[in-house]
């Protein structure tokens, strides 16, 4: 039951994310109900999906574990190491600096790295479905970005946006100032703190599996 609910949760969580790739349909819905209600509904559906995934995955791990293959014990350390920059990249999407300029879409890069990291050390069916599905979505989303008229795909110059052509009026990514390196330091610090919080608090309490100082 837990595995089935997790799959439903994944569908619920990814549905609004996939919907956003349909830009014409998305614009039509926003025009119909308004931007505020749209964002509220989007967030509500995504949160419900996250809750379903977390609860169902924990239930699956406790009662329905299904091994597909057996990763070597050392792969756990690879996962722990790769997750650190993955979280920093995700944070950098909200604190734009040189990291964002280099990666263009640090959120998707971070999600893909996070998913791959967990696939390396988890050989059970539930983990393969969970992390494989999220990885597939991130790859799909990155591909669709190249086809979106309002996507910000141009490289960000080191000097910021001051001397660059104007971006489309509905582009959402904020301009990058000359204080990019300061933003990078902030992103690294915040990302590291979040990484430690996830490892020491969230993972053992919610997932039921310690990250640091315990075998996989």
C-alpha positions as CSV (number, residue, x, y, z in Angstrom):
1,X,0.0,0.0,0.0
2,X,2.8,2.4,0.8
3,X,4.4,2.0,-2.6
4,X,1.2,2.6,-4.4
5,X,0.4,5.7,-2.4
6,X,4.0,7.0,-3.0
7,X,3.4,6.6,-6.8
8,X,0.2,8.6,-6.4
9,X,2.0,11.2,-4.4
10,X,4.7,11.5,-7.1
11,X,1.9,12.0,-9.7
12,X,0.3,14.7,-7.6
13,X,3.6,16.5,-6.9
14,X,4.8,16.4,-10.5
15,X,1.5,17.2,-12.1
16,X,1.7,21.0,-11.4
17,X,5.4,21.0,-12.4
18,X,4.7,19.4,-15.7
19,X,1.6,21.6,-16.3
20,X,3.9,24.7,-16.1
21,X,5.7,23.5,-19.2
22,X,2.4,24.0,-21.1
23,X,2.9,27.8,-21.3
24,X,-0.2,28.6,-23.4
25,X,-2.5,26.5,-21.2
26,X,-0.9,27.9,-18.0
27,X,-1.4,31.5,-19.3
28,X,-5.0,30.7,-20.1
29,X,-5.7,29.3,-16.6
30,X,-4.0,32.4,-15.0
31,X,-6.1,34.7,-17.1
32,X,-9.2,32.7,-16.0
33,X,-8.7,32.5,-12.2
34,X,-5.9,35.0,-11.5
35,X,-2.3,34.7,-10.7
36,X,-2.7,34.6,-6.9
37,X,-5.3,31.7,-6.9
38,X,-3.2,29.9,-9.5
39,X,0.0,30.1,-7.4
40,X,-2.0,29.1,-4.3
41,X,-3.5,26.0,-6.0
42,X,-0.2,25.1,-7.5
43,X,1.5,25.2,-4.1
44,X,-1.4,23.3,-2.4
45,X,-1.2,20.5,-4.8
46,X,2.6,20.3,-4.6
47,X,2.5,20.3,-0.8
48,X,-0.1,17.5,-0.8
49,X,2.1,15.5,-3.1
50,X,5.2,16.0,-0.9
51,X,3.2,14.8,2.2
52,X,1.9,11.8,0.4
53,X,5.4,10.9,-0.9
54,X,7.0,11.3,2.6
55,X,4.4,9.4,4.5
56,X,4.1,6.6,1.9
57,X,7.8,6.2,1.5
58,X,8.3,5.8,5.2
59,X,5.5,3.2,5.3
60,X,7.1,1.4,2.4
61,X,10.5,1.3,4.1
62,X,8.9,-0.1,7.3
63,X,6.6,-2.7,5.9
64,X,7.1,-3.4,2.1
65,X,10.9,-3.2,1.4
66,X,11.7,-4.8,-2.0
67,X,15.4,-5.2,-2.9
68,X,16.2,-5.1,-6.6
69,X,20.0,-5.0,-6.3
70,X,22.5,-4.5,-3.5
71,X,24.7,-1.4,-3.7
72,X,28.2,-1.8,-2.1
73,X,28.4,-0.1,1.4
74,X,30.9,2.5,0.1
75,X,28.2,4.0,-2.2
76,X,26.6,5.5,0.8
77,X,29.5,7.9,1.2
78,X,29.2,8.9,-2.5
79,X,25.6,9.8,-1.9
80,X,26.4,11.9,1.2
81,X,29.2,13.7,-0.7
82,X,27.2,14.5,-3.8
83,X,24.1,15.6,-1.9
84,X,26.1,18.5,-0.4
85,X,26.7,20.4,-3.7
86,X,23.2,19.4,-4.9
87,X,21.6,21.3,-2.0
88,X,23.9,24.3,-2.5
89,X,22.9,24.4,-6.2
90,X,19.2,24.3,-5.3
91,X,19.7,27.2,-2.8
92,X,21.7,29.1,-5.5
93,X,18.6,29.2,-7.7
94,X,17.1,31.6,-5.1
95,X,20.3,33.6,-4.3
96,X,21.6,34.3,-7.9
97,X,25.3,34.7,-8.3
98,X,28.1,33.2,-10.3
99,X,26.8,29.7,-9.5
100,X,23.6,30.5,-11.2
101,X,25.5,32.2,-14.1
102,X,27.5,29.1,-14.7
103,X,24.8,26.5,-14.3
104,X,22.0,28.6,-15.9
105,X,19.4,26.5,-14.1
106,X,20.9,25.5,-10.7
107,X,17.6,24.2,-9.3
108,X,17.4,21.5,-12.0
109,X,21.1,20.7,-11.8
110,X,20.8,20.3,-8.0
111,X,17.7,18.1,-8.3
112,X,19.3,15.9,-10.9
113,X,22.5,15.5,-8.9
114,X,20.4,14.8,-5.7
115,X,18.4,12.1,-7.5
116,X,21.5,10.5,-9.1
117,X,23.3,10.5,-5.8
118,X,20.4,8.6,-4.1
119,X,20.1,6.1,-7.0
120,X,23.8,5.2,-6.5
121,X,23.3,3.9,-3.0
122,X,19.7,2.7,-3.0
123,X,18.9,-0.5,-4.8
124,X,15.3,-1.1,-3.5
125,X,12.3,-0.8,-5.7
126,X,10.7,2.2,-3.9
127,X,13.9,4.2,-4.0
128,X,14.4,3.5,-7.7
129,X,10.9,4.6,-8.5
130,X,11.1,7.7,-6.3
131,X,14.5,9.0,-7.3
132,X,14.3,7.7,-10.9
133,X,11.0,9.5,-11.5
134,X,12.3,12.8,-10.0
135,X,15.4,12.5,-12.2
136,X,13.3,11.9,-15.3
137,X,11.1,14.9,-14.5
138,X,14.2,17.2,-14.1
139,X,15.6,16.0,-17.4
140,X,12.3,16.5,-19.1
141,X,11.9,20.0,-17.6
142,X,15.4,21.0,-18.7
143,X,14.6,19.9,-22.3
144,X,11.3,21.8,-22.3
145,X,13.1,25.0,-21.1
146,X,14.8,25.2,-24.5
147,X,11.4,25.5,-26.2
148,X,9.7,28.0,-23.9
149,X,9.5,31.5,-25.3
150,X,9.7,33.0,-21.8
151,X,12.5,30.8,-20.5
152,X,15.8,32.5,-19.4
153,X,18.3,30.4,-21.3
154,X,20.9,33.0,-22.2
155,X,24.2,32.9,-20.3
156,X,24.4,35.5,-17.5
157,X,27.4,37.8,-18.0
158,X,29.9,38.2,-15.1
159,X,29.3,41.9,-15.0
160,X,25.6,41.5,-14.4
161,X,22.6,42.6,-16.5
162,X,23.5,46.3,-16.7
163,X,24.7,46.2,-20.3
164,X,22.6,43.3,-21.7
165,X,19.5,43.5,-23.8
166,X,16.2,43.7,-21.9
167,X,14.6,40.4,-21.0
168,X,11.0,39.4,-21.8
169,X,8.6,41.1,-19.4
170,X,7.3,37.9,-17.9
171,X,10.7,36.3,-17.2
172,X,10.9,35.5,-13.5
173,X,14.6,35.1,-12.8
174,X,16.0,38.1,-11.0
175,X,19.0,40.1,-12.4
176,X,22.4,39.4,-11.0
177,X,24.3,42.3,-9.5
178,X,28.1,42.8,-9.3
179,X,27.9,41.3,-5.8
180,X,27.7,37.8,-7.3
181,X,30.5,36.4,-5.3
182,X,28.9,37.5,-2.1
183,X,25.7,35.8,-3.1
184,X,27.6,32.6,-3.9
185,X,29.1,32.7,-0.4
186,X,25.6,33.1,1.1
187,X,24.3,30.3,-1.1
188,X,27.1,28.0,0.1
189,X,26.6,28.8,3.8
190,X,22.8,28.5,3.6
191,X,23.0,25.4,1.5
192,X,25.5,23.8,3.9
193,X,23.3,24.6,6.9
194,X,20.2,23.1,5.1
195,X,22.3,20.0,4.1
196,X,23.3,19.5,7.7
197,X,19.7,20.0,8.9
198,X,18.4,17.5,6.4
199,X,21.1,15.0,7.4
200,X,20.9,15.3,11.2
201,X,17.2,16.0,11.6
202,X,14.9,15.4,8.6
203,X,16.4,12.2,7.3
204,X,16.5,10.2,10.6
205,X,13.2,11.5,11.9
206,X,11.1,11.4,8.7
207,X,12.9,8.8,6.6
208,X,14.0,6.7,9.5
209,X,17.6,6.4,8.2
210,X,20.6,8.3,9.7
211,X,22.9,10.0,7.2
212,X,25.9,10.7,9.3
213,X,27.8,8.3,11.6
214,X,25.8,5.1,10.8
215,X,26.0,2.4,8.2
216,X,23.6,2.4,5.2
